[in-house]
Amino acid sequence: MGDVNPEWTGVQQLLAVGFSAGYAAIALWLIIRFVNRREHWARWSLITWIVMPVSYVASFGPACWVVGGDESFDSKLSELYTPIGFLSWKSPAMKAFFSAYGRWGCPSEAQVMCPAAEDFYVQIAP
């Protein structure tokens, strides 16, 4: 098996694999708990466990549309999406996906920058 991302350091790769494995393990535990014991708390926890990251990624586009092109908009909103900026910085496929999604509702002349690290921004919409 190759590296998760060849540009990442060993610590970043270890964290990415660790968090992914941990996330999958908790999801699997919740699925088994719900199926075997029919516990309602496990069902709602599983639904939340799946819906939260999906809504985080889904909210990126509308956030770009709100901020896009408004130079006077000074908010901490962009800092909320630092993980998406980091993924866009490190992965060309993720940058292409998030750029297309971020530009979809923005004016054509809007420039949307997403923080990827401290004092480093990735241009999402041109």
N, C-alpha and C positions, 0 to 999 in steps of 0.2 A: 504494500500500500504506500502511495506517495504522500508527500506533505499535504497538509490541509491547504495551505497557501504558501508557495515557495518564498514569498517576500516577507512572511511573518517570522519573528524570532521564535526560538524554542519555547519560551515562556508563553507567548501569544498562542502558539499552536497547542500547547498543553492546556491552556485555559479554554480555548475553543472546543477541543475534544472533551475536556472534563465537563464543561457546562452543557454541551450537547448530550453527553451520555447521562448526566444527572437529570436533565429535563426529560429525556426519554424514559429513564428508570422510574421517575415519579409518575409520569403519565401511565406507564405500564402497571405500576402498583395500584393506581386509582382505578384503572380498567378492571383489573383482577378483583379488587375489593368490591367494586360495584356489581360485577357479573356474579361472583360467588356468593356474596352476602346480601345483595340488593339494598345496600345502605344508601339512603337518599343524600346524605352529606357527601358521599363519594361521587355521586352523579353530578351534583352541583359543583364540587371542587374540580372534577374533570372538565366540565363545560367551561368553567372559569379558566382553567389551565390552558385550554385550547383557544378560547375566544380572546383572551388578553393580548397575546402576541399578534394575532391576526388583526385585531382592531388597532394596535399600535402601528403596524405597517400600513393599514388602510387609511389611517389618519394623516399619513405623511403627505399625500397628494393634496387634500384640502388645506393643510397648513401651508404648503407652497403657494396655493392659489390665493390664500389670504394675504400672505406676506409678499408675494411676487410683484416686483415692480414698484413697491411702495418704499421709497428711500427714507421716508420720515418714520416708518414703523420701527420703533426701537423696543424690542421685547426679548425676554428670555425664552421665547417659544422655540427659536432655532437650537438652543442648547439641549432641548428635550430630545432632539433627533441626532445627537452626536454618534450613537451607535450606527445609525444608517449612513451618516457621513463617513464613518470609519470603514464600513463595509464597501461603500462606493469608492473610497480611496484605494482600498486594497484589492478589490475585485472588479475587473472590467465588465463582467456580466452583470454584477449588481449595480454598477454605475449606469449601465445602459438601461436597465429596468427602472431604477429610481429616477433617472433623467426623463425617460419617456412619461412616467407617471406624474412626476412633478411639473412637467411642461404642459401636460394635457389641458389644464384649466387656466394657465397663465397667459397673459398677453404675449405676443410674439417677441416684443422688445424687452421683456422682463428678465432680470438676472436674479437667480435664486442661488444663494451660497449656503452650504450646510457645513457646520463644524465637524471636522474629522479628528482633531486633536487640539491641544491647547494652542491657540493662535495660528491654527491652520484650517483653512476652509476648502471645501470641494465645490466646484461650480456644478450645480444641478441643472439649472435651466439657463441657456445662453442668453 
